[in-house]
């Protein structure tokens, strides 16, 4: 049972970067596939530590009353039920999550929720527990404007893992329960008097009636009613009435570059955005990676452009949150318990740009802006520090050479190695390249590296050309500015290299292949910049197992990799996946 919260803490540790940039701690080969991994992409700033304790799963468990026991025929509802769909309601939920074995109180603000009302009065809510969305629906009954849900109901399944961290066919199911605080006042147990939780639907709002004021939580637990640290104690969902504002059909839409950050601290970066001048209105778009069509509207006021407050951007189609453009600031905050200092972001009332009408440039006078999930709690999806906007015309060209700034060799204990890359968005002629056309390749032992879906679980197909802005927030991550971190699961390499590619229609431009030697200790000992158009010097790459049998595609294990070159030479190294 410990897997469910230990996995969460490990994944969050990796993403929140509490340690060195390339260090992370998780199961042996990095395969964490539960939704907990997805949920751990950011640390909400509303977190507060509590004194609640998780059960001691090693102790004998009390038997539940027969009327509280789960049944073998309970099934998760994963497909949308038939009926009237109430789509993308704005959620404000408070509850508990687990962080490094500690139970934290948090608010989940802005998650988009769906519920369905069937013709026979049956009702369903998707992701009813916001602290742990599972994409499952729970089933209840409508009586007037009151929805009643009877628990336990199966809500979440987690795959099993063997001793080496490999996923198995076994899985563990977890259930939603109505729970109350225990006698010691430090944990939650199933409510033996009732397993009903009620909600009322009025005026385009669905609000939970049975909540913490009654000592009631909706909690995730085992089939034996042992709480696992996740619970919601209040829930409200409201119809979002704000509309995404768009430029008029007559507005002049132009491509702009937006420079952000600072070269002094290595956070400098540049983005290609859309702007629209529409009378006294100024719009900026292409600021949300998952929702590029969203626009934020400001006002032109003489030599200023002012964004007053938050601007609704719609629902992020990937993360499932209502998103907002928001002026922001930041300050240093120390989390003393973990001896960790970080930049705490806060909302500002407005963002003011100095506007040069002749040059048509804009420079932020007083701060930054973020694309935020929700409108009440800071949960940034994108951050733009000290933005400067100027007209941009696409000019194709050869990317500047990237570099490998840090290298961590494969570690048998953790089952991975890591690269920290510094990418370039600028051509050798100094022009900003279109990031949507910019990719990079990795090379190990002079052979082009392929990212396989069985190792990089966010992928649906093999990938060699990695979009420069791609991230899965776990195996491939964007850091400040143009820093990228890539984890790999092989060893035995003697060289490692990186190359950027710019694809302009049928024409491809390539940087030098920047290649480093790897010594016996795994240190980078040299660098070469060979102008190359790919892997023409490599004629073939083949694999055999330790018994000498040829392997078409290595799975997990130890193999021999043989690289044959155009000059007739070849090299064989040990290859571990």
C-alpha positions as CSV (number, residue, x, y, z in Angstrom):
1,X,0.0,0.0,0.0
2,X,2.9,2.4,0.6
3,X,3.4,2.6,-3.1
4,X,0.7,5.1,-3.6
5,X,2.1,7.9,-1.6
6,X,5.8,7.1,-1.9
7,X,5.5,7.2,-5.6
8,X,3.8,10.6,-5.5
9,X,6.5,12.0,-3.2
10,X,9.3,10.7,-5.5
11,X,7.7,12.1,-8.6
12,X,7.1,15.5,-7.0
13,X,10.7,15.6,-5.8
14,X,11.9,15.1,-9.3
15,X,9.8,17.8,-10.8
16,X,10.0,20.4,-8.1
17,X,13.9,20.2,-8.2
18,X,14.6,20.1,-4.5
19,X,18.0,18.7,-5.2
20,X,20.6,19.3,-7.9
21,X,19.2,19.8,-11.5
22,X,19.9,16.3,-12.6
23,X,19.3,14.5,-9.4
24,X,16.0,12.7,-8.7
25,X,14.9,9.8,-6.6
26,X,12.4,7.2,-7.8
27,X,12.0,3.6,-8.4
28,X,14.8,1.6,-10.0
29,X,14.2,2.2,-13.7
30,X,12.1,5.4,-13.5
31,X,8.9,3.8,-14.6
32,X,6.1,5.5,-12.7
33,X,2.9,5.3,-14.6
34,X,0.1,6.1,-12.3
35,X,-1.8,9.4,-12.5
36,X,0.1,10.5,-9.3
37,X,3.0,11.1,-11.6
38,X,0.9,13.5,-13.7
39,X,-0.6,15.2,-10.7
40,X,2.9,16.0,-9.3
41,X,3.8,18.5,-12.0
42,X,3.7,21.5,-9.7
43,X,3.7,22.4,-6.0
44,X,0.6,24.5,-5.2
45,X,1.5,27.4,-3.0
46,X,-1.5,26.9,-0.9
47,X,0.0,23.8,0.8
48,X,0.0,23.8,4.6
49,X,1.4,20.9,6.7
50,X,-1.0,19.1,9.0
51,X,-0.7,16.8,11.9
52,X,-2.7,14.0,10.3
53,X,-0.9,10.6,10.1
54,X,-1.2,7.8,7.6
55,X,-2.1,4.4,8.9
56,X,0.6,1.9,9.9
57,X,0.1,-0.6,7.2
58,X,2.2,-3.1,8.9
59,X,-0.2,-3.5,11.8
60,X,-3.1,-5.9,11.9
61,X,-6.2,-4.3,10.4
62,X,-9.6,-4.2,12.0
63,X,-12.4,-6.0,10.1
64,X,-15.0,-3.7,8.6
65,X,-18.7,-4.2,9.2
66,X,-20.4,-6.3,6.5
67,X,-22.3,-3.3,5.2
68,X,-19.1,-1.4,4.6
69,X,-17.1,-4.1,2.7
70,X,-16.4,-3.6,-1.0
71,X,-17.6,-6.2,-3.4
72,X,-15.7,-8.0,-6.2
73,X,-18.2,-6.8,-8.8
74,X,-17.5,-3.1,-8.3
75,X,-16.2,-1.5,-11.5
76,X,-14.7,1.8,-12.3
77,X,-16.8,3.9,-14.7
78,X,-14.3,5.2,-17.3
79,X,-16.6,6.1,-20.2
80,X,-18.8,9.1,-20.2
81,X,-22.4,7.9,-19.3
82,X,-25.4,8.9,-21.4
83,X,-27.4,11.9,-20.3
84,X,-27.3,15.7,-20.2
85,X,-23.6,16.8,-20.0
86,X,-22.7,19.8,-17.8
87,X,-19.2,20.5,-19.2
88,X,-16.2,22.3,-17.8
89,X,-17.6,23.6,-14.6
90,X,-15.1,25.6,-12.5
91,X,-14.0,23.7,-9.4
92,X,-13.0,25.1,-6.1
93,X,-12.0,22.1,-3.9
94,X,-10.1,21.8,-0.6
95,X,-8.6,18.7,0.8
96,X,-5.5,16.7,1.7
97,X,-2.5,15.4,-0.3
98,X,0.6,13.6,0.6
99,X,4.2,15.0,0.3
100,X,7.2,13.0,1.5
101,X,5.0,11.1,4.0
102,X,3.4,14.3,5.3
103,X,-0.3,15.1,4.9
104,X,-0.7,18.6,3.5
105,X,-3.8,20.7,3.3
106,X,-4.4,22.3,-0.1
107,X,-6.8,24.1,-2.3
108,X,-7.4,22.8,-5.9
109,X,-8.6,25.8,-7.8
110,X,-9.9,26.0,-11.4
111,X,-10.0,22.3,-12.4
112,X,-12.6,21.8,-15.1
113,X,-15.2,19.2,-14.1
114,X,-17.9,17.4,-15.9
115,X,-21.1,15.9,-14.6
116,X,-24.0,14.1,-16.3
117,X,-27.7,13.9,-15.4
118,X,-29.4,10.9,-17.0
119,X,-33.1,10.8,-17.9
120,X,-33.9,8.3,-15.1
121,X,-32.4,10.5,-12.4
122,X,-29.1,8.8,-12.2
123,X,-26.2,11.3,-11.9
124,X,-22.5,11.0,-12.5
125,X,-19.5,13.2,-11.6
126,X,-16.0,12.9,-13.2
127,X,-13.0,13.4,-11.0
128,X,-15.2,14.0,-8.0
129,X,-12.0,14.0,-5.8
130,X,-10.0,16.9,-7.0
131,X,-6.9,16.1,-4.9
132,X,-6.5,12.9,-6.9
133,X,-8.2,13.1,-10.3
134,X,-8.4,9.6,-11.8
135,X,-10.6,10.3,-14.9
136,X,-13.2,7.9,-13.4
137,X,-16.9,8.7,-12.9
138,X,-18.8,8.0,-9.7
139,X,-22.6,7.2,-9.7
140,X,-25.3,8.8,-7.6
141,X,-29.1,9.5,-7.6
142,X,-31.0,12.8,-8.1
143,X,-33.9,13.7,-5.8
144,X,-35.1,17.2,-6.7
145,X,-32.0,19.4,-6.7
146,X,-30.1,17.1,-4.4
147,X,-27.5,14.5,-5.7
148,X,-26.7,11.7,-3.3
149,X,-23.7,9.4,-3.8
150,X,-23.4,6.2,-1.8
151,X,-19.9,4.9,-1.1
152,X,-17.6,2.9,-1.3
153,X,-17.0,3.2,-5.0
154,X,-14.0,2.0,-7.0
155,X,-12.1,5.1,-8.1
156,X,-8.5,4.5,-8.7
157,X,-6.2,1.7,-9.9
158,X,-2.4,1.6,-9.6
159,X,-0.2,-0.8,-11.5
160,X,2.0,-3.2,-9.6
161,X,5.8,-3.2,-9.7
162,X,8.4,-5.9,-9.2
163,X,11.4,-5.7,-6.9
164,X,13.4,-4.0,-9.8
165,X,10.7,-1.3,-10.3
166,X,9.3,-2.9,-13.5
167,X,5.6,-2.6,-14.0
168,X,3.7,-5.9,-13.7
169,X,0.2,-7.0,-14.7
170,X,-0.9,-6.9,-11.1
171,X,-2.8,-3.8,-10.0
172,X,-4.2,-2.5,-6.8
173,X,-7.7,-0.8,-6.6
174,X,-8.6,2.0,-4.2
175,X,-12.0,3.2,-3.2
176,X,-13.8,6.4,-2.3
177,X,-15.3,6.4,1.2
178,X,-17.3,8.7,3.4
179,X,-14.9,9.1,6.3
180,X,-14.7,10.9,9.6
181,X,-11.9,11.8,12.0
182,X,-10.7,9.0,14.3
183,X,-10.8,9.1,18.1
184,X,-7.2,10.2,18.3
185,X,-8.0,13.1,16.1
186,X,-5.0,12.4,13.8
187,X,-6.4,10.4,10.9
188,X,-9.6,9.3,9.1
189,X,-11.7,6.1,9.3
190,X,-14.9,5.0,7.5
191,X,-18.1,6.5,8.8
192,X,-20.1,3.5,10.2
193,X,-23.3,5.5,10.4
194,X,-23.6,6.6,6.8
195,X,-21.8,6.3,3.5
196,X,-23.9,8.9,1.7
197,X,-22.5,12.3,0.6
198,X,-24.9,14.8,-0.7
199,X,-24.6,17.7,-3.2
200,X,-27.1,20.4,-4.2
201,X,-27.5,21.7,-7.7
202,X,-28.9,25.2,-7.9
203,X,-28.3,28.3,-10.0
204,X,-25.6,26.7,-12.2
205,X,-23.7,25.6,-9.1
206,X,-23.1,22.2,-7.7
207,X,-22.1,22.4,-4.0
208,X,-21.3,19.6,-1.5
209,X,-23.6,19.6,1.5
210,X,-21.8,17.0,3.7
211,X,-18.4,18.5,4.3
212,X,-15.8,19.3,7.0
213,X,-18.3,21.4,9.0
214,X,-20.0,18.0,9.7
215,X,-16.6,16.3,10.2
216,X,-17.0,14.5,6.9
217,X,-14.4,14.0,4.2
218,X,-14.5,12.1,0.8
219,X,-11.4,10.0,1.1
220,X,-9.4,7.5,-0.9
221,X,-8.7,4.3,1.0
222,X,-7.9,0.6,0.5
223,X,-10.6,-2.1,0.1
224,X,-10.3,-2.5,3.9
225,X,-11.0,1.2,4.6
226,X,-7.4,2.3,5.4
227,X,-7.0,5.9,4.5
228,X,-4.0,6.6,2.1
229,X,-3.7,10.4,2.7
230,X,-5.9,11.9,0.0
231,X,-9.3,13.4,0.8
232,X,-11.6,16.3,-0.2
233,X,-13.4,18.1,2.6
234,X,-15.2,20.8,0.5
235,X,-16.2,20.9,-3.1
236,X,-18.0,23.5,-5.3
237,X,-18.4,23.7,-9.0
238,X,-19.7,26.7,-10.8
239,X,-20.4,27.5,-14.4
240,X,-17.7,29.8,-15.7
241,X,-19.4,32.8,-17.2
242,X,-16.2,34.6,-18.5
243,X,-15.7,34.4,-22.3
244,X,-12.4,34.3,-24.2
245,X,-12.0,37.6,-25.9
246,X,-10.8,37.6,-29.5
247,X,-9.6,40.3,-31.9
248,X,-12.1,41.5,-34.4
249,X,-12.1,40.2,-38.0
250,X,-10.6,43.5,-39.1
251,X,-7.7,43.5,-36.6
252,X,-4.2,43.5,-37.9
253,X,-2.5,40.3,-36.6
254,X,1.3,40.3,-36.7
255,X,4.1,38.0,-35.6
256,X,6.2,39.3,-32.7
257,X,9.2,38.1,-30.7
258,X,9.0,38.3,-27.0
259,X,12.2,38.3,-25.1
260,X,12.0,37.4,-21.4
261,X,14.3,36.7,-18.5
262,X,17.9,37.8,-18.0
263,X,21.3,36.8,-19.4
264,X,22.8,37.4,-16.0
265,X,21.0,34.6,-14.3
266,X,20.6,32.4,-17.4
267,X,16.9,32.7,-17.6
268,X,16.9,34.6,-21.0
269,X,14.7,33.2,-23.6
270,X,12.7,34.3,-26.7
271,X,9.3,33.3,-27.9
272,X,7.3,33.9,-31.1
273,X,3.9,35.2,-30.2
274,X,0.9,36.8,-32.0
275,X,-0.2,40.3,-31.4
276,X,-3.2,42.2,-32.7
277,X,-3.8,46.0,-32.8
278,X,-7.6,46.5,-32.8
279,X,-8.5,50.1,-32.3
280,X,-7.6,50.9,-28.7
281,X,-7.3,47.2,-27.8
282,X,-4.1,45.2,-27.9
283,X,-4.2,41.4,-27.9
284,X,-1.4,39.0,-27.3
285,X,-1.7,35.3,-28.3
286,X,0.3,32.1,-28.5
287,X,1.3,32.4,-24.9
288,X,-0.1,29.1,-23.7
289,X,1.6,26.0,-25.2
290,X,-1.5,23.8,-24.9
291,X,-4.0,26.4,-26.1
292,X,-2.2,28.6,-28.7
293,X,-5.4,30.1,-30.0
294,X,-6.2,31.9,-26.7
295,X,-5.8,35.7,-26.6
296,X,-5.3,38.1,-23.7
297,X,-6.7,41.6,-24.1
298,X,-5.1,44.9,-23.0
299,X,-5.8,48.6,-23.5
300,X,-3.7,51.0,-25.5
301,X,-3.4,54.3,-23.5
302,X,-1.2,56.8,-25.2
303,X,2.4,55.6,-24.8
304,X,1.3,52.6,-22.6
305,X,-0.4,49.3,-23.0
306,X,-2.2,48.2,-19.8
307,X,-3.4,44.7,-18.9
308,X,-5.7,45.3,-15.9
309,X,-6.2,42.1,-13.9
310,X,-6.7,38.5,-15.1
311,X,-7.9,37.6,-18.5
312,X,-9.7,34.4,-19.2
313,X,-8.0,32.1,-21.7
314,X,-10.3,29.1,-21.7
315,X,-9.7,25.5,-20.6
316,X,-6.3,24.0,-21.1
317,X,-7.1,20.9,-23.3
318,X,-4.2,18.8,-21.8
319,X,-4.2,19.7,-18.1
320,X,-8.0,20.3,-17.8
321,X,-7.8,23.6,-15.9
322,X,-9.5,26.9,-16.6
323,X,-6.6,29.2,-17.5
324,X,-6.0,32.9,-17.1
325,X,-3.5,35.5,-18.1
326,X,-2.4,37.3,-15.0
327,X,0.1,40.1,-14.1
328,X,2.5,38.7,-11.5
329,X,5.5,39.3,-9.3
330,X,7.8,37.1,-7.4
331,X,9.8,37.0,-4.2
332,X,12.3,34.6,-2.5
333,X,10.7,32.2,0.1
334,X,12.4,29.6,2.1
335,X,10.7,26.3,3.1
336,X,12.7,25.9,6.2
337,X,11.6,22.3,6.9
338,X,13.2,21.2,3.7
339,X,15.9,23.9,3.6
340,X,14.7,24.9,0.2
341,X,14.5,28.4,-1.2
342,X,12.4,29.1,-4.2
343,X,10.7,32.0,-6.1
344,X,7.2,32.5,-4.8
345,X,4.9,33.9,-7.5
346,X,2.0,36.2,-6.6
347,X,-0.7,38.0,-8.5
348,X,-0.4,41.7,-9.4
349,X,-3.2,44.0,-10.2
350,X,-1.9,45.1,-13.6
351,X,0.9,44.9,-16.1
352,X,2.0,48.0,-17.9
353,X,4.1,48.1,-21.1
354,X,5.9,51.2,-22.4
355,X,4.6,51.5,-25.9
356,X,6.7,52.9,-28.7
357,X,4.2,53.7,-31.5
358,X,6.9,54.4,-34.1
359,X,8.9,51.2,-33.6
360,X,5.8,49.3,-32.5
361,X,7.7,47.8,-29.5
362,X,6.5,47.1,-26.0
363,X,8.6,46.8,-22.9
364,X,7.2,45.8,-19.5
365,X,7.6,48.6,-17.0
366,X,6.6,46.9,-13.8
367,X,6.8,43.1,-13.8
368,X,5.9,39.8,-15.3
369,X,2.9,37.8,-16.4
370,X,1.9,34.1,-16.1
371,X,-0.6,31.7,-17.6
372,X,-2.2,30.4,-14.5
373,X,-4.4,27.4,-13.8
374,X,-7.4,28.9,-11.9
375,X,-7.9,32.5,-10.8
376,X,-7.7,32.3,-7.0
377,X,-4.5,30.3,-6.3
378,X,-1.1,30.7,-8.0
379,X,-0.5,27.6,-10.2
380,X,1.6,28.8,-13.1
381,X,1.7,26.9,-16.4
382,X,3.9,29.4,-18.2
383,X,5.8,32.4,-16.8
384,X,7.2,35.4,-18.7
385,X,9.6,37.6,-16.8
386,X,10.2,41.2,-17.9
387,X,8.7,40.7,-21.4
388,X,9.8,42.8,-24.3
389,X,7.8,42.6,-27.5
390,X,9.1,43.6,-31.0
391,X,8.1,42.9,-34.6
392,X,9.5,39.6,-36.0
393,X,9.9,38.3,-39.5
394,X,10.8,34.6,-39.9
395,X,14.2,34.1,-41.5
396,X,15.4,30.5,-41.9
397,X,18.9,29.7,-41.0
398,X,21.4,27.3,-39.3
399,X,20.9,27.1,-35.5
400,X,23.7,28.0,-33.3
401,X,25.5,25.1,-31.6
402,X,23.8,23.6,-28.5
403,X,25.9,22.3,-25.6
404,X,25.8,19.7,-22.9
405,X,26.2,21.6,-19.6
406,X,25.9,18.7,-17.2
407,X,26.2,14.9,-17.6
408,X,25.3,12.3,-15.0
409,X,26.3,8.7,-16.1
410,X,24.0,5.8,-15.7
411,X,23.6,4.8,-12.1
412,X,22.8,1.2,-11.3
413,X,21.2,2.1,-8.0
414,X,18.7,4.5,-9.6
415,X,18.6,3.0,-13.1
416,X,19.0,6.2,-15.1
417,X,21.5,8.7,-16.4
418,X,20.9,12.4,-17.3
419,X,21.9,15.1,-19.6
420,X,21.4,18.9,-19.1
421,X,21.3,20.6,-22.5
422,X,21.5,24.2,-23.4
423,X,19.6,24.8,-26.6
424,X,19.6,27.8,-28.9
425,X,16.7,29.4,-30.7
426,X,18.9,31.8,-32.6
427,X,20.6,31.2,-36.0
428,X,24.3,31.7,-36.7
429,X,23.2,35.0,-38.4
430,X,21.6,36.1,-35.2
431,X,18.0,35.7,-36.2
432,X,15.3,34.3,-33.9
433,X,14.2,31.0,-35.4
434,X,10.6,29.8,-35.3
435,X,10.5,27.5,-32.2
436,X,7.8,25.4,-33.8
437,X,10.3,24.4,-36.5
438,X,13.2,23.7,-34.2
439,X,14.2,20.3,-33.0
440,X,17.2,18.5,-31.5
441,X,18.8,15.1,-31.8
442,X,20.8,13.1,-29.3
443,X,23.7,10.8,-30.2
444,X,25.3,8.1,-28.2
445,X,28.4,6.5,-29.6
446,X,27.8,8.4,-32.9
447,X,24.5,6.8,-33.4
448,X,21.2,8.7,-33.5
449,X,19.2,8.1,-30.4
450,X,15.6,6.9,-30.6
451,X,13.1,7.7,-27.8
452,X,10.9,4.6,-27.4
453,X,7.4,4.6,-25.9
454,X,8.2,1.7,-23.6
455,X,10.8,3.8,-21.8
456,X,9.4,7.3,-22.4
457,X,5.9,6.6,-21.3
458,X,4.3,9.9,-22.5
459,X,5.2,9.1,-26.1
460,X,2.7,7.3,-28.3
461,X,5.3,6.5,-31.0
462,X,9.0,6.5,-31.5
463,X,10.8,9.9,-31.7
464,X,14.2,10.9,-32.8
465,X,13.6,14.6,-33.6
466,X,12.6,16.2,-30.3
467,X,10.7,19.5,-30.5
468,X,12.8,22.1,-28.7
469,X,9.8,23.1,-26.5
470,X,8.7,19.5,-25.8
471,X,8.3,18.4,-22.2
472,X,6.6,15.5,-20.5
473,X,7.5,17.0,-17.1
474,X,9.3,13.8,-16.1
475,X,11.8,12.2,-18.5
476,X,12.2,15.3,-20.7
477,X,11.9,18.6,-18.9
478,X,12.2,22.3,-19.7
479,X,14.1,24.4,-17.2
480,X,14.8,28.1,-17.0
481,X,15.5,29.7,-20.3
482,X,16.7,27.2,-22.9
483,X,17.9,24.5,-20.5
484,X,16.5,21.1,-21.1
485,X,17.0,18.0,-18.9
486,X,16.8,14.5,-20.5
487,X,17.0,11.2,-18.6
488,X,18.2,8.1,-20.3
489,X,18.3,4.4,-19.4
490,X,21.4,2.9,-21.0
491,X,25.1,2.7,-20.3
492,X,28.3,1.8,-21.9
493,X,28.7,4.8,-24.1
494,X,32.0,6.4,-25.0
495,X,30.6,9.5,-26.7
496,X,27.5,11.6,-26.3
497,X,26.4,14.4,-28.6
498,X,23.6,16.9,-29.4
499,X,22.6,18.6,-32.6
500,X,19.9,21.1,-33.4
501,X,17.7,21.0,-36.5
502,X,15.6,23.7,-38.2
503,X,13.0,22.4,-40.6
504,X,11.8,25.0,-43.2
505,X,9.5,23.2,-45.6
506,X,11.7,20.8,-47.7
507,X,14.9,22.5,-46.4
508,X,16.6,21.3,-43.3
509,X,19.3,23.3,-41.5
510,X,21.6,21.6,-39.0
511,X,24.0,22.9,-36.4
512,X,27.3,21.2,-35.8
513,X,27.0,17.9,-34.0
514,X,28.5,18.8,-30.7
515,X,30.1,15.6,-29.4
516,X,31.8,14.9,-26.1
517,X,33.9,11.9,-25.0
518,X,32.9,10.0,-21.9
519,X,35.7,8.6,-19.8
520,X,35.6,5.4,-17.7
521,X,34.2,7.3,-14.7
522,X,31.5,8.8,-16.9
523,X,33.0,12.3,-17.0
524,X,32.9,14.4,-20.2
525,X,36.6,14.8,-21.2
526,X,36.5,16.6,-24.5
527,X,34.4,18.3,-27.2
528,X,34.3,18.2,-30.9
529,X,32.1,20.2,-33.3
530,X,31.9,18.3,-36.5
531,X,29.7,19.8,-39.3
532,X,27.4,16.9,-40.2
533,X,24.0,16.4,-41.7
534,X,23.2,13.4,-39.7
535,X,24.5,9.9,-39.1
536,X,25.9,9.3,-42.6
537,X,29.1,7.9,-41.2
538,X,27.2,5.3,-39.3
539,X,26.1,2.5,-41.6
540,X,24.4,0.2,-39.2
541,X,23.6,-0.4,-35.5
542,X,22.9,-3.9,-34.3
543,X,22.2,-5.6,-30.9
544,X,22.9,-9.0,-29.6
545,X,22.1,-10.5,-26.2
546,X,24.9,-12.1,-24.0
547,X,24.2,-15.5,-25.7
548,X,25.1,-14.0,-29.1
549,X,21.5,-13.9,-30.4
550,X,20.6,-10.9,-32.6
551,X,18.0,-8.6,-31.0
552,X,15.9,-6.3,-33.3
553,X,14.8,-4.0,-30.5
554,X,16.4,-4.3,-27.0
555,X,14.0,-4.5,-24.1
556,X,15.2,-4.3,-20.5
557,X,18.5,-6.1,-19.8
558,X,22.2,-6.2,-20.9
559,X,23.1,-6.3,-24.6
560,X,26.0,-5.8,-26.9
561,X,25.7,-2.9,-29.3
562,X,27.7,-2.9,-32.5
563,X,28.1,0.2,-34.6
564,X,29.5,-0.2,-38.1
565,X,31.0,2.9,-39.9
566,X,31.3,3.9,-43.5
567,X,35.1,3.3,-43.5
568,X,34.7,-0.3,-42.5
569,X,35.5,0.0,-38.9
570,X,33.2,-1.0,-36.1
571,X,32.8,-0.6,-32.3
572,X,31.1,-2.9,-29.8
573,X,30.1,-1.7,-26.3
574,X,27.9,-3.0,-23.5
575,X,24.4,-1.6,-23.6
576,X,22.1,-1.6,-20.6
577,X,18.4,-0.8,-20.7
